[in-house]
Amino acid sequence: PIWMLERFRSFRIWNLWGKLFVLSTITQVLRVLVHYFCGIALGLDIAVSWYFFYIPLVALVSALPISIGGFGPRELLAQSLFAKAGVPVLESVIVQLLAYLAGLIVSLLGAIFFLLDNGKKIEKIIFYLQSHVSQRLAKVAIEIETCNSVLMFFFVSGHFCLFLDNIC
């Protein structure tokens, strides 16, 4: 059908892909930096490179639908990975929980602003989205998720190559 061809062509906007790649990269870097600063708050003295190496793997495992909110597998993987960097088990788990708590607090601040608005601005935003950009935003949301998946694939494949290099 014609609409499928048009939809396929909409994904060929390279400028948009570039912007999505940059935004996804910034998101992943900020995720790692939150963990790094939580480690500093606990007094951990390891290089930030360890965080850039391990946190994308931990994030990938916590996104798997094998637990509620990623609790359990995230902490288990973090403790086993950061043990290789010399971090004690308890500290590695606390870093994960502190980073989760930081994300939760920021999300709750957004919820407070949402509730204090009484729905006035929200109704205007929803009307605007429904009338003007709902289709475009849906495409952008799909593309952001795809770009994040591609980034995670590159992180994981890089880790796998390093793992194979260490074995051989």
C-alpha positions as CSV (number, residue, x, y, z in Angstrom):
1,P,0.0,0.0,0.0
2,I,0.9,3.6,-0.5
3,W,0.8,4.6,3.2
4,M,3.4,2.0,4.0
5,L,5.8,3.3,1.4
6,E,5.3,6.8,2.8
7,R,5.9,5.6,6.3
8,F,9.1,3.9,5.2
9,R,10.3,7.1,3.5
10,S,9.7,9.1,6.7
11,F,12.4,7.0,8.4
12,R,15.0,8.1,5.8
13,I,15.3,11.6,7.3
14,W,19.0,11.5,8.1
15,N,19.0,14.8,9.9
16,L,16.4,13.5,12.4
17,W,18.5,10.3,12.8
18,G,21.5,12.4,13.7
19,K,19.6,14.4,16.3
20,L,18.2,11.2,17.8
21,F,21.6,9.6,17.9
22,V,23.0,12.7,19.8
23,L,20.1,12.8,22.2
24,S,20.3,9.0,22.9
25,T,24.1,9.3,23.5
26,I,23.5,12.2,25.9
27,T,20.9,10.2,27.7
28,Q,23.2,7.2,28.2
29,V,26.2,9.5,29.2
30,L,23.9,11.2,31.8
31,R,22.8,7.8,33.1
32,V,26.5,6.8,33.6
33,L,27.4,10.1,35.3
34,V,24.5,9.7,37.8
35,H,26.0,6.3,38.8
36,Y,29.5,7.8,38.9
37,F,28.4,10.7,41.2
38,C,26.6,8.2,43.5
39,G,29.9,6.2,43.7
40,I,31.7,9.4,44.6
41,A,29.1,10.1,47.3
42,L,29.9,6.7,48.8
43,G,33.6,7.3,48.6
44,L,34.4,4.9,45.8
45,D,37.7,5.6,44.2
46,I,37.4,4.0,40.8
47,A,37.8,5.7,37.4
48,V,34.8,6.9,35.5
49,S,35.8,4.5,32.6
50,W,34.6,1.5,34.7
51,Y,31.2,3.1,34.9
52,F,31.1,3.7,31.2
53,F,32.0,0.1,30.7
54,Y,29.6,-1.5,33.1
55,I,26.5,0.7,33.5
56,P,25.2,0.2,29.9
57,L,25.3,-3.5,30.5
58,V,23.5,-3.1,33.8
59,A,20.9,-0.8,32.1
60,L,20.3,-3.4,29.4
61,V,19.7,-6.2,32.0
62,S,17.4,-4.0,34.1
63,A,15.3,-3.3,31.0
64,L,14.6,-7.0,30.5
65,P,11.1,-8.1,31.6
66,I,12.4,-10.6,34.1
67,S,11.7,-8.7,37.3
68,I,9.6,-5.8,38.6
69,G,11.4,-2.5,37.9
70,G,14.6,-4.3,37.2
71,F,15.2,-4.9,40.9
72,G,17.4,-7.9,41.6
73,P,19.1,-8.6,38.3
74,R,20.4,-5.0,38.1
75,E,22.0,-5.2,41.5
76,L,23.3,-8.8,41.0
77,L,25.0,-7.9,37.7
78,A,26.4,-4.7,39.2
79,Q,28.0,-6.4,42.1
80,S,29.6,-9.1,40.0
81,L,30.9,-6.6,37.4
82,F,32.2,-4.0,39.8
83,A,33.9,-6.7,41.9
84,K,36.3,-6.9,39.0
85,A,37.1,-3.2,39.6
86,G,37.7,-3.9,43.3
87,V,34.4,-2.5,44.6
88,P,32.9,-4.3,47.6
89,V,29.6,-6.0,47.1
90,L,27.6,-3.7,49.4
91,E,28.9,-0.5,47.8
92,S,28.1,-1.6,44.3
93,V,24.5,-2.4,45.3
94,I,24.1,0.9,47.1
95,V,25.3,2.8,44.1
96,Q,22.6,1.1,42.0
97,L,19.9,1.9,44.6
98,L,21.1,5.5,45.0
99,A,21.0,6.0,41.2
100,Y,17.5,4.5,41.1
101,L,16.5,6.8,43.9
102,A,17.9,9.9,42.1
103,G,15.9,9.0,39.0
104,L,12.8,8.5,41.1
105,I,13.1,11.8,42.9
106,V,13.5,13.7,39.6
107,S,10.4,11.9,38.3
108,L,8.5,12.8,41.4
109,L,9.4,16.4,41.0
110,G,7.9,16.3,37.5
111,A,4.8,14.7,39.0
112,I,4.5,17.5,41.5
113,F,4.7,20.1,38.7
114,F,2.1,18.1,36.8
115,L,-0.3,18.0,39.7
116,L,0.1,21.7,40.6
117,D,-0.8,22.8,37.1
118,N,-4.5,21.8,37.6
119,G,-4.6,20.6,34.1
120,K,-4.8,24.0,32.4
121,K,-1.5,23.9,30.5
122,I,-1.9,20.1,30.1
123,E,-5.2,20.5,28.3
124,K,-3.6,23.0,25.9
125,I,-0.6,20.8,25.3
126,I,-2.8,17.7,24.7
127,F,-5.0,19.7,22.3
128,Y,-2.0,20.9,20.4
129,L,-0.5,17.5,20.2
130,Q,-3.7,15.9,19.0
131,S,-4.3,18.5,16.3
132,H,-0.8,19.2,15.0
133,V,2.1,16.9,15.9
134,S,0.7,13.6,17.3
135,Q,1.8,11.6,14.2
136,R,5.2,13.3,14.1
137,L,5.8,12.7,17.8
138,A,4.8,9.0,17.5
139,K,7.4,8.7,14.7
140,V,10.0,10.5,16.8
141,A,9.2,8.3,19.9
142,I,9.7,5.1,17.8
143,E,12.9,6.5,16.3
144,I,14.3,7.4,19.7
145,E,13.6,3.9,21.0
146,T,15.2,2.4,17.9
147,C,18.3,4.6,18.3
148,N,18.6,3.7,22.0
149,S,18.4,0.1,21.0
150,V,21.1,0.5,18.4
151,L,23.4,2.3,20.9
152,M,22.8,-0.5,23.4
153,F,23.7,-3.0,20.7
154,F,27.0,-1.2,20.1
155,F,27.8,-1.1,23.8
156,V,27.0,-4.8,24.3
157,S,28.8,-5.9,21.1
158,G,31.9,-3.9,22.2
159,H,31.8,-5.6,25.6
160,F,31.5,-9.0,23.9
161,C,34.5,-8.3,21.7
162,L,36.5,-7.3,24.7
163,F,35.4,-10.4,26.5
164,L,36.4,-12.6,23.6
165,D,39.7,-10.8,23.4
166,N,40.4,-11.5,27.1
167,I,39.5,-15.2,26.7
168,C,41.8,-15.7,23.7
